[in-house]
């Protein structure tokens, strides 16, 4: 393990939940920012899909 000596300073019973909490918080924050700062994510989550364009037949 690259940071094996870390567990000599921080107990694994404290460090592991702290790391898992930090990763969960970061993931939640990224997803929250995506929802707040884009328009297409809100539409996608609400189920509104863009209407497909239908090509007309060429005039003869």
N, C-alpha and C positions, 0 to 999 in steps of 0.2 A: 504494500500500500504506500502510495507516495507521501501521504500525510499521516503516517503511523504514529509519529511522536505527538500529534495533536491530542490523542486520547490520554497522554500522560498529564496534560494540562486541563482538559475538559473531560468530565465524565461522559461516557457514552449515553448514560440515562438522561443527560441534559442535552448533549450535542446532537444526537440523532433526531429527537423531536424538534429541536430548534431548526435544523437543516430542512426537515420535511415541512415545517410551518413556513419557512422562508420560500421554499419552492412553490408551495400552494398559494401563498400570497402573491408572488410574482406572476404566476400563471393567471390568477384571478384578475390582477391588475391589467395584464396585457389584453385579456378578453374584454374587460370593461372598457378599455380605451378603444378597442376596435368597434364596439357597439356605439360608443359615444361619438366617435370621430369619422364614421363612414355612414353613407346613406344606404348602401346596398345590403349591409348586414341586417339592419332593422327590417327591410322589406323581405329579405330571405327568411328571417325567423318568423315573420308574420304569415308567410306562405304566399306572398304575392309574386308571381313569376311574370316576367315580361311576356307580352302577347307576341306570338310568332308572326312574322310578316308573311303574307301569302302573295306569291307572284301571280300576276295576271297573265292570261294568255296573250301572246302577241297578236296584233291586228293582222288580218289576212288581206 
